[in-house]
């Protein structure tokens, strides 16, 4: 009989071990899901902060009359022309370069690009209604090496109208992970240079 008692102890021991493992897994699985959610939210938050910081730096380098917003059916474009300097008579001199921030709602991507539009800009920035997308078509369609992806999974890129200083920018992004969906929204009010 000593062998059957040893076998019984072995079965009871294995049962207790399985019970302890099951209890450990019951605590471990939710902790891993929470960790994955926190990690995904941290990545989204960092991505949006970097994008808004770049936008803020560019917006602080121009004035309101140099801004233009085009909300197309595919997303939106925020374009800006930098104020190069002022003449001795106080007349604004504009850079020939434009910086555009493009958001494509279909692919949920936000990117920026700098360059000289082809054909060159024909409008006086001080008299802009929203800069027609046709004026930027050459810049948007022609790769020039200045393209920079600022975010993926961007679900909204909103610039509050009318364009006045401070400019209100809102970005919202989301990402799926194995335990569900996580979203983050960031709004910033950006003060610009005084207009000439």
Secondary structure as UniProt FT lines:
FT   HELIX           2..59
FT   TURN            60..61
FT   HELIX           64..66
FT   STRAND          67..70
FT   TURN            73..74
FT   STRAND          75..86
FT   TURN            88..89
FT   STRAND          92..104
FT   TURN            105..108
FT   STRAND          109..115
FT   HELIX           125..127
FT   HELIX           133..141
FT   STRAND          148..152
FT   STRAND          154..159
FT   STRAND          167..177
FT   TURN            178..179
FT   STRAND          180..190
//
